[in-house]
Amino acid sequence: MKNVLIVEDSKAIRSLIRIALEEAGGFFTTEANNGFEALRTLPSRKFDLIITDINMPKLDGFGFIEAVRVDDDYRAIPILVLTTESDPAKKQRA
């Protein structure tokens, strides 16, 4: 079973991702509303993948990714950025 952390401020989008992963099988999901909540959640289990949005309140996806990448315990976790952001510079930064 792979552990996936879903970081998304939209409850509907979080639910869609969770349902898609559950239906695919082999995934256990944990959800967070924003990057700040996700950082508090990281120590709760070993995550195999993080799926995150960019535009979120409290701590956006960029801040969250930067915090994950500087921490030796989490820097190797693959991060998939799933966003509706259309700005090419922001997409490149992600």
GIRADA-V934177 format. One record per backbone hydrogen bond with DSSP energy under -1.0 kcal/mol. CO is the residue of the C=O (numbers start at 1). NH is the residue of the N-H. E is the energy in kcal/mol with one decimal. If there is no record, write none. Layout:
co = (CO & CO)
nh = (NH & NH)
e = (E & E)
This chain:
co = (2 & 3 & 3 & 4 & 5 & 6 & 7 & 10 & 11 & 12 & 13 & 14 & 15 & 16 & 17 & 18 & 19 & 20 & 21 & 26 & 28 & 30 & 32 & 34 & 35 & 36 & 37 & 38 & 41 & 42 & 49 & 50 & 51 & 52 & 54 & 57 & 59 & 60 & 61 & 62 & 63 & 64 & 65 & 66 & 71 & 71 & 74 & 78 & 80 & 87 & 88 & 89 & 90)
nh = (28 & 48 & 49 & 30 & 51 & 32 & 53 & 14 & 15 & 16 & 17 & 18 & 19 & 20 & 21 & 22 & 23 & 24 & 25 & 2 & 4 & 6 & 8 & 38 & 39 & 40 & 41 & 42 & 44 & 45 & 5 & 80 & 7 & 82 & 61 & 59 & 35 & 64 & 65 & 66 & 67 & 68 & 69 & 70 & 74 & 75 & 77 & 50 & 52 & 91 & 92 & 93 & 94)
e = (-3.2 & -2.8 & -1.3 & -2.3 & -3.0 & -2.5 & -2.0 & -2.6 & -2.4 & -2.2 & -2.5 & -2.6 & -2.9 & -2.4 & -2.4 & -2.8 & -2.7 & -1.5 & -1.3 & -3.3 & -2.8 & -3.1 & -2.3 & -2.2 & -2.3 & -1.6 & -1.3 & -1.9 & -2.3 & -1.1 & -2.5 & -3.3 & -3.4 & -2.7 & -3.0 & -2.7 & -2.2 & -2.3 & -3.0 & -2.5 & -2.1 & -2.3 & -2.6 & -1.2 & -1.6 & -2.1 & -2.2 & -2.2 & -2.6 & -2.3 & -2.5 & -2.2 & -2.1)
